[in-house]
Amino acid sequence: MRRSAVPEHPFSTFSQADVLKSIIETSRDLLLGQVAKRRIVLQNEASFQLHFAYILKTVGELMQFSPDDSFFIKLETPYLSSDALNKSGSSFSDPAIREC
């Protein structure tokens, strides 16, 4: 009986949702661990976002197993809906939002 040179890894059987959940949970744990041990110091919300995005990007890219897999991060991307935006209470009738 011939065995494969590379065994199948458990992640290769995960659904996209399971992989994404694993990426987020691992990244969160890494960020909180680095903050707790003072590896990084978060001075404001922007530094938190940048550090978390960097960790998410790194972990997300490491969790790509197939040539078809992709992972990317978009920061400060507006959420477009047909209703009012919850954060600002504005709507698409605002000219500034329609231009985004």
C-alpha positions in Angstrom: 0.0 0.0 0.0 1.5 3.3 -1.1 1.1 6.4 1.1 1.0 10.0 0.0 4.2 12.0 0.6 2.2 14.9 2.1 -0.7 14.0 4.5 -4.0 15.8 4.2 -4.2 18.7 6.7 -7.5 19.2 8.6 -7.8 22.8 7.3 -8.1 21.5 3.8 -11.5 20.1 4.7 -12.8 23.3 6.3 -15.6 25.3 4.7 -14.9 29.0 3.8 -16.8 30.1 6.8 -14.8 27.8 9.1 -11.5 29.1 7.6 -12.6 32.7 8.0 -13.7 32.1 11.6 -10.3 30.5 12.3 -8.5 33.4 10.8 -10.4 36.0 12.8 -10.1 34.0 16.1 -6.4 33.3 15.7 -5.7 37.0 14.7 -7.7 38.2 17.7 -5.8 36.0 20.1 -2.5 37.1 18.6 -3.3 40.7 18.9 -4.5 40.5 22.5 -1.5 38.4 23.4 0.9 41.0 21.9 -0.9 43.8 23.7 -0.9 41.9 27.0 2.8 41.2 26.8 3.5 44.8 25.6 4.9 43.6 22.3 2.7 46.3 20.7 1.2 49.4 22.4 -2.1 50.7 21.1 -2.3 54.4 21.3 -5.7 55.0 19.6 -8.3 53.3 17.4 -6.3 53.8 14.3 -3.2 52.0 15.7 -5.6 49.2 16.8 -7.1 48.9 13.4 -3.7 48.9 11.6 -2.2 46.3 13.9 -5.2 44.0 13.7 -5.4 44.4 9.9 -1.7 43.5 9.6 -2.2 40.4 11.8 -5.4 39.4 9.9 -3.6 39.9 6.5 -0.7 37.7 7.6 -2.8 34.9 9.1 -5.3 35.1 6.2 -2.5 34.7 3.7 -1.0 31.8 5.6 -4.3 30.0 5.6 -4.5 30.0 1.8 -4.0 26.4 0.7 -5.3 26.3 -2.8 -4.1 28.3 -5.8 -7.7 29.5 -6.0 -7.8 30.8 -2.4 -7.6 34.6 -1.8 -7.7 36.8 1.2 -7.5 40.6 1.4 -8.3 43.4 3.8 -10.1 46.7 3.1 -9.9 49.4 5.7 -12.4 52.2 6.0 -14.6 50.9 3.2 -18.0 52.4 3.2 -20.9 50.0 3.6 -23.4 50.8 0.8 -27.1 50.0 1.3 -30.4 51.3 0.1 -31.3 52.4 3.7 -29.8 55.1 6.0 -26.3 54.4 7.2 -26.3 53.4 10.9 -23.1 55.1 11.8 -23.9 58.6 10.5 -27.6 58.5 10.0 -27.1 59.8 6.5 -28.7 58.3 3.4 -28.0 58.0 -0.3 -29.7 61.3 -0.9 -26.6 62.9 0.4 -24.5 63.9 -2.7 -21.2 63.1 -0.9 -22.3 59.5 -0.4 -23.5 59.0 -3.9 -20.1 60.0 -5.2 -18.2 57.3 -3.2 
